[in-house]
């Protein structure tokens, strides 16, 4: 049964403390299809504005993978290939219900990208590369993702026009993980320091997404049309923390619970609903947060600039 989900007032009160940079997610829906027999494992990746989430889950000993859509009930998706670990691995979905991802045709085959709409599956392969992974699709049908060609490269496909996107500071790989209806994308690259750096690209300019000076890397994963970006970081202890970022203002967010050993935020829609994963003693699990309009999460999004300003001025007073 779907559980109503929102951040409680504790998250806002915590965020308002001068030195705090964290909020708590206390109510959420766990996503686990009834036939997910491999420790109930599911890997969610995206959500649209109708609160339809897309994910992949495992069966048997973990070597059988299937996709699913969730909007209160589960709809299983199988890849049209004859390979038990084919997937599909579903990454993103738009408001028309078109979804994207990739599947495998063998143990060493790499990935074959796809888009699924009312006409069925269409294979997506970049002209210059292999191992295509389509990560996002917007309402105009523009695709974004990553392909391999002597390293990883981001791509955007608008109609039949392909654009390769490499961050100018990348020394190794550039990857794209999400696209919104404005054509903006978020992704990652590896710099000279060997760490993962995240960016927002608006079609002309790269904007760095930096969360914590002490983080060992920043992994942006999804964005909405309001400029809200979600992802995760690893702290110096190797613990993952979800984050919410907008225009340079940010807050880290973790699932409340004594047994939660890490939180990742992977998708957000225009109404503040989010999907992500958490780790506990039994493995990796997926969740959805669906706030009521005007409740804590939407209030938190609106308060991000205020919270940032409050922390900055508070620290200035402490220094004086």
ChimeraX commands (.cxc) that place a marker at each C-alpha (Angstrom):
marker #1 position 0.00,0.00,0.00 radius 0.5
marker #1 position 1.31,3.44,-0.85 radius 0.5
marker #1 position 2.28,5.49,2.17 radius 0.5
marker #1 position 1.75,9.30,2.09 radius 0.5
marker #1 position 5.23,10.76,2.23 radius 0.5
marker #1 position 6.65,14.14,3.24 radius 0.5
marker #1 position 9.48,15.56,5.21 radius 0.5
marker #1 position 8.46,16.27,8.77 radius 0.5
marker #1 position 8.92,19.63,10.49 radius 0.5
marker #1 position 12.05,18.23,12.13 radius 0.5
marker #1 position 13.81,18.48,8.79 radius 0.5
marker #1 position 13.04,22.19,8.54 radius 0.5
marker #1 position 13.98,22.86,12.13 radius 0.5
marker #1 position 17.23,20.96,11.68 radius 0.5
marker #1 position 18.03,22.88,8.52 radius 0.5
marker #1 position 17.47,26.21,10.27 radius 0.5
marker #1 position 20.19,25.56,12.80 radius 0.5
marker #1 position 23.21,27.81,12.06 radius 0.5
marker #1 position 25.76,25.00,11.54 radius 0.5
marker #1 position 23.42,22.36,10.09 radius 0.5
marker #1 position 23.45,21.28,6.47 radius 0.5
marker #1 position 21.21,18.21,6.75 radius 0.5
marker #1 position 17.53,17.36,6.61 radius 0.5
marker #1 position 15.82,14.11,7.58 radius 0.5
marker #1 position 13.39,12.14,5.42 radius 0.5
marker #1 position 11.07,10.41,7.88 radius 0.5
marker #1 position 8.14,9.22,5.73 radius 0.5
marker #1 position 8.56,7.43,2.43 radius 0.5
marker #1 position 7.34,4.53,0.32 radius 0.5
marker #1 position 9.67,1.56,-0.17 radius 0.5
marker #1 position 9.65,0.29,-3.76 radius 0.5
marker #1 position 9.96,-3.48,-3.97 radius 0.5
marker #1 position 7.94,-5.56,-6.46 radius 0.5
marker #1 position 6.28,-8.63,-4.93 radius 0.5
marker #1 position 8.43,-10.99,-7.05 radius 0.5
marker #1 position 11.72,-9.27,-6.23 radius 0.5
marker #1 position 13.16,-12.41,-4.64 radius 0.5
marker #1 position 16.80,-11.27,-4.49 radius 0.5
marker #1 position 16.75,-9.60,-1.05 radius 0.5
marker #1 position 13.89,-7.45,-2.35 radius 0.5
marker #1 position 16.49,-5.40,-4.21 radius 0.5
marker #1 position 15.29,-2.63,-6.55 radius 0.5
marker #1 position 17.21,0.22,-8.17 radius 0.5
marker #1 position 15.05,3.26,-8.87 radius 0.5
marker #1 position 16.29,5.98,-11.22 radius 0.5
marker #1 position 13.61,8.44,-12.26 radius 0.5
marker #1 position 10.16,9.95,-11.69 radius 0.5
marker #1 position 7.86,12.05,-13.87 radius 0.5
marker #1 position 5.33,14.75,-12.99 radius 0.5
marker #1 position 2.55,12.15,-12.63 radius 0.5
marker #1 position 4.57,10.44,-9.86 radius 0.5
marker #1 position 5.36,7.42,-12.03 radius 0.5
marker #1 position 8.72,6.01,-10.97 radius 0.5
marker #1 position 10.95,3.76,-13.08 radius 0.5
marker #1 position 13.38,1.18,-11.78 radius 0.5
marker #1 position 15.04,-2.21,-12.19 radius 0.5
marker #1 position 14.91,-5.18,-9.81 radius 0.5
marker #1 position 16.52,-8.57,-9.39 radius 0.5
marker #1 position 15.16,-12.10,-9.11 radius 0.5
marker #1 position 16.59,-15.48,-8.25 radius 0.5
marker #1 position 20.25,-15.22,-7.34 radius 0.5
marker #1 position 20.45,-11.68,-8.69 radius 0.5
marker #1 position 21.30,-12.77,-12.25 radius 0.5
marker #1 position 17.75,-12.17,-13.54 radius 0.5
marker #1 position 16.88,-8.50,-13.92 radius 0.5
marker #1 position 13.62,-6.86,-14.98 radius 0.5
marker #1 position 12.36,-3.32,-15.21 radius 0.5
marker #1 position 9.24,-1.90,-13.62 radius 0.5
marker #1 position 7.05,1.20,-13.48 radius 0.5
marker #1 position 5.38,2.22,-10.23 radius 0.5
marker #1 position 2.49,4.61,-9.62 radius 0.5
marker #1 position 0.87,2.88,-6.67 radius 0.5
marker #1 position 0.98,-0.49,-8.42 radius 0.5
marker #1 position 3.81,-2.32,-10.16 radius 0.5
marker #1 position 3.99,-2.90,-13.91 radius 0.5
marker #1 position 6.83,-5.22,-14.95 radius 0.5
marker #1 position 8.83,-4.59,-18.13 radius 0.5
marker #1 position 10.94,-7.21,-19.92 radius 0.5
marker #1 position 13.56,-6.55,-22.60 radius 0.5
marker #1 position 12.81,-8.01,-26.06 radius 0.5
marker #1 position 16.05,-10.01,-26.12 radius 0.5
marker #1 position 16.89,-13.60,-25.20 radius 0.5
marker #1 position 19.23,-13.08,-22.26 radius 0.5
marker #1 position 18.27,-13.59,-18.61 radius 0.5
marker #1 position 20.25,-10.58,-17.32 radius 0.5
marker #1 position 19.05,-8.33,-20.14 radius 0.5
marker #1 position 17.07,-5.97,-17.95 radius 0.5
marker #1 position 15.83,-3.63,-19.16 radius 0.5
marker #1 position 17.56,-1.14,-16.92 radius 0.5
marker #1 position 15.07,1.76,-16.96 radius 0.5
marker #1 position 16.54,5.18,-16.19 radius 0.5
marker #1 position 14.05,7.92,-17.00 radius 0.5
marker #1 position 10.44,8.66,-17.96 radius 0.5
marker #1 position 8.63,11.72,-19.34 radius 0.5
marker #1 position 5.07,12.89,-18.75 radius 0.5
marker #1 position 3.75,10.98,-21.78 radius 0.5
marker #1 position 4.97,7.74,-20.23 radius 0.5
marker #1 position 7.84,7.27,-22.69 radius 0.5
marker #1 position 10.75,5.68,-20.85 radius 0.5
marker #1 position 14.42,5.10,-21.63 radius 0.5
marker #1 position 17.33,2.98,-20.52 radius 0.5
marker #1 position 19.45,0.14,-21.83 radius 0.5
marker #1 position 19.57,-3.64,-21.99 radius 0.5
marker #1 position 22.24,-6.29,-22.44 radius 0.5
marker #1 position 22.33,-9.14,-24.95 radius 0.5
marker #1 position 25.10,-11.16,-23.28 radius 0.5
marker #1 position 27.59,-11.17,-20.40 radius 0.5
marker #1 position 30.18,-9.12,-22.32 radius 0.5
marker #1 position 27.90,-7.28,-24.74 radius 0.5
marker #1 position 27.87,-3.89,-23.07 radius 0.5
marker #1 position 24.73,-1.82,-23.21 radius 0.5
marker #1 position 22.22,-1.14,-25.98 radius 0.5
marker #1 position 20.18,2.00,-25.43 radius 0.5
marker #1 position 16.45,2.17,-26.02 radius 0.5
marker #1 position 13.38,4.38,-25.87 radius 0.5
marker #1 position 9.93,2.89,-25.31 radius 0.5
marker #1 position 6.70,4.62,-26.37 radius 0.5
marker #1 position 3.26,3.57,-27.62 radius 0.5
marker #1 position 4.92,1.95,-30.66 radius 0.5
marker #1 position 7.15,-0.25,-28.52 radius 0.5
marker #1 position 10.93,-0.36,-28.15 radius 0.5
marker #1 position 13.32,1.55,-30.40 radius 0.5
marker #1 position 17.05,0.83,-30.23 radius 0.5
marker #1 position 19.24,3.90,-29.63 radius 0.5
marker #1 position 22.92,3.67,-30.57 radius 0.5
marker #1 position 25.18,6.68,-30.91 radius 0.5
marker #1 position 26.86,7.09,-34.34 radius 0.5
marker #1 position 30.42,7.08,-32.99 radius 0.5
marker #1 position 30.29,4.82,-29.97 radius 0.5
marker #1 position 29.18,1.61,-28.33 radius 0.5
marker #1 position 27.67,0.75,-24.94 radius 0.5
marker #1 position 24.97,3.40,-25.19 radius 0.5
marker #1 position 23.11,4.18,-21.95 radius 0.5
marker #1 position 20.11,6.49,-22.37 radius 0.5
marker #1 position 19.58,8.20,-19.02 radius 0.5
marker #1 position 16.80,10.71,-19.59 radius 0.5
marker #1 position 13.99,11.87,-21.89 radius 0.5
marker #1 position 12.03,15.11,-21.71 radius 0.5
marker #1 position 8.53,15.91,-22.92 radius 0.5
marker #1 position 9.84,16.98,-26.35 radius 0.5
marker #1 position 11.41,13.55,-26.79 radius 0.5
marker #1 position 14.99,14.82,-26.47 radius 0.5
marker #1 position 17.27,12.08,-25.16 radius 0.5
marker #1 position 20.37,12.38,-22.98 radius 0.5
marker #1 position 22.87,9.86,-21.72 radius 0.5
marker #1 position 26.34,8.40,-22.02 radius 0.5
marker #1 position 28.26,6.30,-24.54 radius 0.5
marker #1 position 31.71,4.72,-24.70 radius 0.5
marker #1 position 34.32,5.59,-27.31 radius 0.5
marker #1 position 37.84,5.49,-25.84 radius 0.5
marker #1 position 36.31,6.79,-22.64 radius 0.5
marker #1 position 32.84,7.88,-21.56 radius 0.5
marker #1 position 31.13,10.82,-23.24 radius 0.5
marker #1 position 27.82,12.51,-22.64 radius 0.5
marker #1 position 25.33,12.91,-25.47 radius 0.5
marker #1 position 22.11,14.73,-26.31 radius 0.5
marker #1 position 19.87,13.59,-29.17 radius 0.5
marker #1 position 17.28,16.06,-30.47 radius 0.5
marker #1 position 15.39,14.38,-33.29 radius 0.5
marker #1 position 18.16,12.86,-35.41 radius 0.5
marker #1 position 20.76,15.41,-34.34 radius 0.5
marker #1 position 23.41,14.06,-31.99 radius 0.5
marker #1 position 25.57,16.30,-29.79 radius 0.5
marker #1 position 28.52,14.93,-27.81 radius 0.5
marker #1 position 29.10,16.76,-24.53 radius 0.5
marker #1 position 32.46,16.62,-22.75 radius 0.5
marker #1 position 33.22,18.88,-19.83 radius 0.5
marker #1 position 36.25,21.09,-20.63 radius 0.5
marker #1 position 37.91,20.20,-17.30 radius 0.5
marker #1 position 37.44,16.46,-17.73 radius 0.5
marker #1 position 40.62,14.39,-17.73 radius 0.5
marker #1 position 38.88,11.04,-18.06 radius 0.5
marker #1 position 35.10,10.67,-18.49 radius 0.5
marker #1 position 31.98,12.80,-18.86 radius 0.5
marker #1 position 28.57,11.31,-18.07 radius 0.5
marker #1 position 25.05,12.74,-18.33 radius 0.5
marker #1 position 22.35,11.50,-15.96 radius 0.5
marker #1 position 19.29,13.69,-16.47 radius 0.5
marker #1 position 17.54,16.21,-18.74 radius 0.5
marker #1 position 14.61,18.55,-18.06 radius 0.5
marker #1 position 12.02,20.20,-20.30 radius 0.5
marker #1 position 14.23,23.27,-20.75 radius 0.5
marker #1 position 16.91,21.10,-22.34 radius 0.5
marker #1 position 19.24,21.49,-19.34 radius 0.5
marker #1 position 21.26,18.44,-18.34 radius 0.5
marker #1 position 23.15,17.34,-15.24 radius 0.5
marker #1 position 26.14,15.05,-15.17 radius 0.5
marker #1 position 29.59,14.26,-13.85 radius 0.5
marker #1 position 33.18,14.36,-14.95 radius 0.5
marker #1 position 36.49,13.33,-13.42 radius 0.5
marker #1 position 39.06,16.08,-12.95 radius 0.5
marker #1 position 42.81,16.22,-12.35 radius 0.5
marker #1 position 42.22,15.46,-8.66 radius 0.5
marker #1 position 40.68,12.10,-9.59 radius 0.5
marker #1 position 37.36,13.01,-7.97 radius 0.5
marker #1 position 33.89,13.10,-9.47 radius 0.5
marker #1 position 32.64,16.63,-10.11 radius 0.5
marker #1 position 29.06,17.46,-11.05 radius 0.5
marker #1 position 27.72,20.07,-13.44 radius 0.5
marker #1 position 24.58,21.66,-14.81 radius 0.5
marker #1 position 24.71,22.53,-18.53 radius 0.5
marker #1 position 22.12,24.94,-19.96 radius 0.5
marker #1 position 23.02,24.60,-23.62 radius 0.5
marker #1 position 25.82,27.15,-23.43 radius 0.5
marker #1 position 27.40,27.24,-19.99 radius 0.5
marker #1 position 28.65,24.66,-17.48 radius 0.5
marker #1 position 27.78,25.45,-13.85 radius 0.5
marker #1 position 29.70,23.55,-11.19 radius 0.5
marker #1 position 27.60,21.78,-8.56 radius 0.5
marker #1 position 29.69,21.71,-5.40 radius 0.5
marker #1 position 28.23,20.46,-2.14 radius 0.5
marker #1 position 30.80,19.97,0.62 radius 0.5
marker #1 position 34.48,20.85,0.80 radius 0.5
marker #1 position 34.99,17.62,2.76 radius 0.5
marker #1 position 33.13,15.42,0.25 radius 0.5
marker #1 position 35.19,12.96,-1.76 radius 0.5
marker #1 position 33.04,13.49,-4.83 radius 0.5
marker #1 position 29.71,14.96,-5.95 radius 0.5
marker #1 position 27.31,12.86,-8.04 radius 0.5
marker #1 position 24.38,14.84,-9.55 radius 0.5
marker #1 position 21.70,12.45,-10.82 radius 0.5
marker #1 position 18.49,14.27,-11.70 radius 0.5
marker #1 position 16.82,17.66,-12.10 radius 0.5
marker #1 position 13.44,19.27,-12.64 radius 0.5
marker #1 position 12.23,22.35,-14.52 radius 0.5
marker #1 position 12.65,24.54,-11.42 radius 0.5
marker #1 position 16.42,24.08,-11.39 radius 0.5
marker #1 position 16.33,21.70,-8.42 radius 0.5
marker #1 position 19.11,19.10,-8.71 radius 0.5
marker #1 position 19.38,15.91,-6.65 radius 0.5
marker #1 position 22.23,13.48,-6.20 radius 0.5
marker #1 position 24.56,12.20,-3.54 radius 0.5
marker #1 position 28.00,12.69,-2.06 radius 0.5
marker #1 position 30.42,10.52,-0.14 radius 0.5
marker #1 position 31.86,12.02,3.00 radius 0.5
marker #1 position 35.38,11.35,4.24 radius 0.5
marker #1 position 34.10,8.26,6.09 radius 0.5
marker #1 position 32.72,6.73,2.89 radius 0.5
marker #1 position 29.08,7.35,3.88 radius 0.5
marker #1 position 26.72,8.48,1.12 radius 0.5
marker #1 position 24.33,11.39,1.69 radius 0.5
marker #1 position 21.61,12.63,-0.64 radius 0.5
marker #1 position 21.59,16.28,-1.59 radius 0.5
marker #1 position 19.23,18.88,-2.99 radius 0.5
marker #1 position 20.84,21.82,-4.86 radius 0.5
marker #1 position 19.48,24.95,-6.51 radius 0.5
marker #1 position 21.53,27.88,-7.87 radius 0.5
marker #1 position 24.46,27.25,-5.56 radius 0.5
marker #1 position 22.32,26.69,-2.44 radius 0.5
marker #1 position 22.13,23.16,-1.07 radius 0.5
marker #1 position 21.16,20.87,1.75 radius 0.5
marker #1 position 22.08,17.24,2.39 radius 0.5
marker #1 position 19.22,14.84,3.08 radius 0.5
marker #1 position 19.26,11.40,4.70 radius 0.5
marker #1 position 16.64,8.80,5.50 radius 0.5
marker #1 position 15.97,8.64,9.21 radius 0.5
marker #1 position 16.71,5.28,10.79 radius 0.5
marker #1 position 19.35,3.70,12.98 radius 0.5
marker #1 position 20.13,0.99,10.40 radius 0.5
marker #1 position 20.40,3.26,7.35 radius 0.5
marker #1 position 24.04,3.31,6.26 radius 0.5
marker #1 position 23.75,5.59,3.23 radius 0.5
marker #1 position 21.24,7.62,1.21 radius 0.5
marker #1 position 21.21,8.59,-2.48 radius 0.5
marker #1 position 18.69,10.86,-4.23 radius 0.5
marker #1 position 18.30,9.98,-7.91 radius 0.5
marker #1 position 15.29,11.84,-9.33 radius 0.5
marker #1 position 12.96,14.77,-8.62 radius 0.5
marker #1 position 9.87,16.09,-10.40 radius 0.5
marker #1 position 8.41,19.60,-10.61 radius 0.5
marker #1 position 6.26,19.04,-7.52 radius 0.5
marker #1 position 9.10,17.97,-5.23 radius 0.5
marker #1 position 8.48,14.22,-5.33 radius 0.5
marker #1 position 11.79,12.39,-5.16 radius 0.5
marker #1 position 13.11,8.87,-5.63 radius 0.5
marker #1 position 16.31,7.39,-4.28 radius 0.5
marker #1 position 18.05,4.49,-2.65 radius 0.5
marker #1 position 19.30,3.64,0.80 radius 0.5
marker #1 position 21.60,0.99,2.19 radius 0.5
marker #1 position 21.08,-1.06,5.33 radius 0.5
marker #1 position 22.32,-4.40,6.66 radius 0.5
marker #1 position 20.18,-6.34,4.19 radius 0.5
marker #1 position 21.25,-4.54,1.02 radius 0.5
marker #1 position 20.17,-1.72,-1.30 radius 0.5
marker #1 position 16.55,-0.52,-1.32 radius 0.5
marker #1 position 14.59,2.07,-3.29 radius 0.5
marker #1 position 12.16,4.66,-1.97 radius 0.5
marker #1 position 9.80,7.42,-3.09 radius 0.5
marker #1 position 8.98,10.63,-1.23 radius 0.5
marker #1 position 5.69,12.22,-2.30 radius 0.5
marker #1 position 4.85,15.38,-0.35 radius 0.5
marker #1 position 1.47,17.03,-0.30 radius 0.5
marker #1 position 1.43,20.44,-2.05 radius 0.5
marker #1 position 2.57,23.15,0.33 radius 0.5
marker #1 position 4.04,20.74,2.88 radius 0.5
marker #1 position 7.54,20.42,4.23 radius 0.5
marker #1 position 9.51,19.36,1.15 radius 0.5
marker #1 position 8.07,22.06,-1.10 radius 0.5
marker #1 position 8.65,24.54,1.71 radius 0.5
marker #1 position 12.23,23.36,2.00 radius 0.5
marker #1 position 12.81,23.92,-1.73 radius 0.5
marker #1 position 11.53,27.47,-1.43 radius 0.5
marker #1 position 13.61,28.08,1.70 radius 0.5
marker #1 position 16.95,26.98,0.25 radius 0.5
marker #1 position 18.17,30.53,-0.53 radius 0.5
marker #1 position 17.00,31.70,2.91 radius 0.5
marker #1 position 18.71,28.78,4.66 radius 0.5
marker #1 position 21.93,29.45,2.78 radius 0.5
marker #1 position 21.81,33.15,3.67 radius 0.5
marker #1 position 20.99,32.35,7.30 radius 0.5
marker #1 position 23.98,30.01,7.66 radius 0.5
marker #1 position 26.31,32.48,5.94 radius 0.5
marker #1 position 25.31,35.43,8.13 radius 0.5
marker #1 position 25.31,33.29,11.26 radius 0.5
marker #1 position 28.87,32.13,10.58 radius 0.5
marker #1 position 29.88,35.75,9.96 radius 0.5
marker #1 position 28.51,36.71,13.39 radius 0.5
marker #1 position 30.42,33.83,15.01 radius 0.5
marker #1 position 33.64,35.03,13.36 radius 0.5
marker #1 position 33.06,38.54,14.67 radius 0.5
marker link #1:1,2 radius 0.2
marker link #1:2,3 radius 0.2
marker link #1:3,4 radius 0.2
marker link #1:4,5 radius 0.2
marker link #1:5,6 radius 0.2
marker link #1:6,7 radius 0.2
marker link #1:7,8 radius 0.2
marker link #1:8,9 radius 0.2
marker link #1:9,10 radius 0.2
marker link #1:10,11 radius 0.2
marker link #1:11,12 radius 0.2
marker link #1:12,13 radius 0.2
marker link #1:13,14 radius 0.2
marker link #1:14,15 radius 0.2
marker link #1:15,16 radius 0.2
marker link #1:16,17 radius 0.2
marker link #1:17,18 radius 0.2
marker link #1:18,19 radius 0.2
marker link #1:19,20 radius 0.2
marker link #1:20,21 radius 0.2
marker link #1:21,22 radius 0.2
marker link #1:22,23 radius 0.2
marker link #1:23,24 radius 0.2
marker link #1:24,25 radius 0.2
marker link #1:25,26 radius 0.2
marker link #1:26,27 radius 0.2
marker link #1:27,28 radius 0.2
marker link #1:28,29 radius 0.2
marker link #1:29,30 radius 0.2
marker link #1:30,31 radius 0.2
marker link #1:31,32 radius 0.2
marker link #1:32,33 radius 0.2
marker link #1:33,34 radius 0.2
marker link #1:34,35 radius 0.2
marker link #1:35,36 radius 0.2
marker link #1:36,37 radius 0.2
marker link #1:37,38 radius 0.2
marker link #1:38,39 radius 0.2
marker link #1:39,40 radius 0.2
marker link #1:40,41 radius 0.2
marker link #1:41,42 radius 0.2
marker link #1:42,43 radius 0.2
marker link #1:43,44 radius 0.2
marker link #1:44,45 radius 0.2
marker link #1:45,46 radius 0.2
marker link #1:46,47 radius 0.2
marker link #1:47,48 radius 0.2
marker link #1:48,49 radius 0.2
marker link #1:49,50 radius 0.2
marker link #1:50,51 radius 0.2
marker link #1:51,52 radius 0.2
marker link #1:52,53 radius 0.2
marker link #1:53,54 radius 0.2
marker link #1:54,55 radius 0.2
marker link #1:55,56 radius 0.2
marker link #1:56,57 radius 0.2
marker link #1:57,58 radius 0.2
marker link #1:58,59 radius 0.2
marker link #1:59,60 radius 0.2
marker link #1:60,61 radius 0.2
marker link #1:61,62 radius 0.2
marker link #1:62,63 radius 0.2
marker link #1:63,64 radius 0.2
marker link #1:64,65 radius 0.2
marker link #1:65,66 radius 0.2
marker link #1:66,67 radius 0.2
marker link #1:67,68 radius 0.2
marker link #1:68,69 radius 0.2
marker link #1:69,70 radius 0.2
marker link #1:70,71 radius 0.2
marker link #1:71,72 radius 0.2
marker link #1:72,73 radius 0.2
marker link #1:73,74 radius 0.2
marker link #1:74,75 radius 0.2
marker link #1:75,76 radius 0.2
marker link #1:76,77 radius 0.2
marker link #1:77,78 radius 0.2
marker link #1:78,79 radius 0.2
marker link #1:79,80 radius 0.2
marker link #1:80,81 radius 0.2
marker link #1:81,82 radius 0.2
marker link #1:82,83 radius 0.2
marker link #1:83,84 radius 0.2
marker link #1:84,85 radius 0.2
marker link #1:85,86 radius 0.2
marker link #1:86,87 radius 0.2
marker link #1:87,88 radius 0.2
marker link #1:88,89 radius 0.2
marker link #1:89,90 radius 0.2
marker link #1:90,91 radius 0.2
marker link #1:91,92 radius 0.2
marker link #1:92,93 radius 0.2
marker link #1:93,94 radius 0.2
marker link #1:94,95 radius 0.2
marker link #1:95,96 radius 0.2
marker link #1:96,97 radius 0.2
marker link #1:97,98 radius 0.2
marker link #1:98,99 radius 0.2
marker link #1:99,100 radius 0.2
marker link #1:100,101 radius 0.2
marker link #1:101,102 radius 0.2
marker link #1:102,103 radius 0.2
marker link #1:103,104 radius 0.2
marker link #1:104,105 radius 0.2
marker link #1:105,106 radius 0.2
marker link #1:106,107 radius 0.2
marker link #1:107,108 radius 0.2
marker link #1:108,109 radius 0.2
marker link #1:109,110 radius 0.2
marker link #1:110,111 radius 0.2
marker link #1:111,112 radius 0.2
marker link #1:112,113 radius 0.2
marker link #1:113,114 radius 0.2
marker link #1:114,115 radius 0.2
marker link #1:115,116 radius 0.2
marker link #1:116,117 radius 0.2
marker link #1:117,118 radius 0.2
marker link #1:118,119 radius 0.2
marker link #1:119,120 radius 0.2
marker link #1:120,121 radius 0.2
marker link #1:121,122 radius 0.2
marker link #1:122,123 radius 0.2
marker link #1:123,124 radius 0.2
marker link #1:124,125 radius 0.2
marker link #1:125,126 radius 0.2
marker link #1:126,127 radius 0.2
marker link #1:127,128 radius 0.2
marker link #1:128,129 radius 0.2
marker link #1:129,130 radius 0.2
marker link #1:130,131 radius 0.2
marker link #1:131,132 radius 0.2
marker link #1:132,133 radius 0.2
marker link #1:133,134 radius 0.2
marker link #1:134,135 radius 0.2
marker link #1:135,136 radius 0.2
marker link #1:136,137 radius 0.2
marker link #1:137,138 radius 0.2
marker link #1:138,139 radius 0.2
marker link #1:139,140 radius 0.2
marker link #1:140,141 radius 0.2
marker link #1:141,142 radius 0.2
marker link #1:142,143 radius 0.2
marker link #1:143,144 radius 0.2
marker link #1:144,145 radius 0.2
marker link #1:145,146 radius 0.2
marker link #1:146,147 radius 0.2
marker link #1:147,148 radius 0.2
marker link #1:148,149 radius 0.2
marker link #1:149,150 radius 0.2
marker link #1:150,151 radius 0.2
marker link #1:151,152 radius 0.2
marker link #1:152,153 radius 0.2
marker link #1:153,154 radius 0.2
marker link #1:154,155 radius 0.2
marker link #1:155,156 radius 0.2
marker link #1:156,157 radius 0.2
marker link #1:157,158 radius 0.2
marker link #1:158,159 radius 0.2
marker link #1:159,160 radius 0.2
marker link #1:160,161 radius 0.2
marker link #1:161,162 radius 0.2
marker link #1:162,163 radius 0.2
marker link #1:163,164 radius 0.2
marker link #1:164,165 radius 0.2
marker link #1:165,166 radius 0.2
marker link #1:166,167 radius 0.2
marker link #1:167,168 radius 0.2
marker link #1:168,169 radius 0.2
marker link #1:169,170 radius 0.2
marker link #1:170,171 radius 0.2
marker link #1:171,172 radius 0.2
marker link #1:172,173 radius 0.2
marker link #1:173,174 radius 0.2
marker link #1:174,175 radius 0.2
marker link #1:175,176 radius 0.2
marker link #1:176,177 radius 0.2
marker link #1:177,178 radius 0.2
marker link #1:178,179 radius 0.2
marker link #1:179,180 radius 0.2
marker link #1:180,181 radius 0.2
marker link #1:181,182 radius 0.2
marker link #1:182,183 radius 0.2
marker link #1:183,184 radius 0.2
marker link #1:184,185 radius 0.2
marker link #1:185,186 radius 0.2
marker link #1:186,187 radius 0.2
marker link #1:187,188 radius 0.2
marker link #1:188,189 radius 0.2
marker link #1:189,190 radius 0.2
marker link #1:190,191 radius 0.2
marker link #1:191,192 radius 0.2
marker link #1:192,193 radius 0.2
marker link #1:193,194 radius 0.2
marker link #1:194,195 radius 0.2
marker link #1:195,196 radius 0.2
marker link #1:196,197 radius 0.2
marker link #1:197,198 radius 0.2
marker link #1:198,199 radius 0.2
marker link #1:199,200 radius 0.2
marker link #1:200,201 radius 0.2
marker link #1:201,202 radius 0.2
marker link #1:202,203 radius 0.2
marker link #1:203,204 radius 0.2
marker link #1:204,205 radius 0.2
marker link #1:205,206 radius 0.2
marker link #1:206,207 radius 0.2
marker link #1:207,208 radius 0.2
marker link #1:208,209 radius 0.2
marker link #1:209,210 radius 0.2
marker link #1:210,211 radius 0.2
marker link #1:211,212 radius 0.2
marker link #1:212,213 radius 0.2
marker link #1:213,214 radius 0.2
marker link #1:214,215 radius 0.2
marker link #1:215,216 radius 0.2
marker link #1:216,217 radius 0.2
marker link #1:217,218 radius 0.2
marker link #1:218,219 radius 0.2
marker link #1:219,220 radius 0.2
marker link #1:220,221 radius 0.2
marker link #1:221,222 radius 0.2
marker link #1:222,223 radius 0.2
marker link #1:223,224 radius 0.2
marker link #1:224,225 radius 0.2
marker link #1:225,226 radius 0.2
marker link #1:226,227 radius 0.2
marker link #1:227,228 radius 0.2
marker link #1:228,229 radius 0.2
marker link #1:229,230 radius 0.2
marker link #1:230,231 radius 0.2
marker link #1:231,232 radius 0.2
marker link #1:232,233 radius 0.2
marker link #1:233,234 radius 0.2
marker link #1:234,235 radius 0.2
marker link #1:235,236 radius 0.2
marker link #1:236,237 radius 0.2
marker link #1:237,238 radius 0.2
marker link #1:238,239 radius 0.2
marker link #1:239,240 radius 0.2
marker link #1:240,241 radius 0.2
marker link #1:241,242 radius 0.2
marker link #1:242,243 radius 0.2
marker link #1:243,244 radius 0.2
marker link #1:244,245 radius 0.2
marker link #1:245,246 radius 0.2
marker link #1:246,247 radius 0.2
marker link #1:247,248 radius 0.2
marker link #1:248,249 radius 0.2
marker link #1:249,250 radius 0.2
marker link #1:250,251 radius 0.2
marker link #1:251,252 radius 0.2
marker link #1:252,253 radius 0.2
marker link #1:253,254 radius 0.2
marker link #1:254,255 radius 0.2
marker link #1:255,256 radius 0.2
marker link #1:256,257 radius 0.2
marker link #1:257,258 radius 0.2
marker link #1:258,259 radius 0.2
marker link #1:259,260 radius 0.2
marker link #1:260,261 radius 0.2
marker link #1:261,262 radius 0.2
marker link #1:262,263 radius 0.2
marker link #1:263,264 radius 0.2
marker link #1:264,265 radius 0.2
marker link #1:265,266 radius 0.2
marker link #1:266,267 radius 0.2
marker link #1:267,268 radius 0.2
marker link #1:268,269 radius 0.2
marker link #1:269,270 radius 0.2
marker link #1:270,271 radius 0.2
marker link #1:271,272 radius 0.2
marker link #1:272,273 radius 0.2
marker link #1:273,274 radius 0.2
marker link #1:274,275 radius 0.2
marker link #1:275,276 radius 0.2
marker link #1:276,277 radius 0.2
marker link #1:277,278 radius 0.2
marker link #1:278,279 radius 0.2
marker link #1:279,280 radius 0.2
marker link #1:280,281 radius 0.2
marker link #1:281,282 radius 0.2
marker link #1:282,283 radius 0.2
marker link #1:283,284 radius 0.2
marker link #1:284,285 radius 0.2
marker link #1:285,286 radius 0.2
marker link #1:286,287 radius 0.2
marker link #1:287,288 radius 0.2
marker link #1:288,289 radius 0.2
marker link #1:289,290 radius 0.2
marker link #1:290,291 radius 0.2
marker link #1:291,292 radius 0.2
marker link #1:292,293 radius 0.2
marker link #1:293,294 radius 0.2
marker link #1:294,295 radius 0.2
marker link #1:295,296 radius 0.2
marker link #1:296,297 radius 0.2
marker link #1:297,298 radius 0.2
marker link #1:298,299 radius 0.2
marker link #1:299,300 radius 0.2
marker link #1:300,301 radius 0.2
marker link #1:301,302 radius 0.2
marker link #1:302,303 radius 0.2
marker link #1:303,304 radius 0.2
marker link #1:304,305 radius 0.2
marker link #1:305,306 radius 0.2
marker link #1:306,307 radius 0.2
marker link #1:307,308 radius 0.2
marker link #1:308,309 radius 0.2
marker link #1:309,310 radius 0.2
marker link #1:310,311 radius 0.2
marker link #1:311,312 radius 0.2
marker link #1:312,313 radius 0.2
marker link #1:313,314 radius 0.2
marker link #1:314,315 radius 0.2
marker link #1:315,316 radius 0.2
marker link #1:316,317 radius 0.2
marker link #1:317,318 radius 0.2
marker link #1:318,319 radius 0.2
marker link #1:319,320 radius 0.2
view
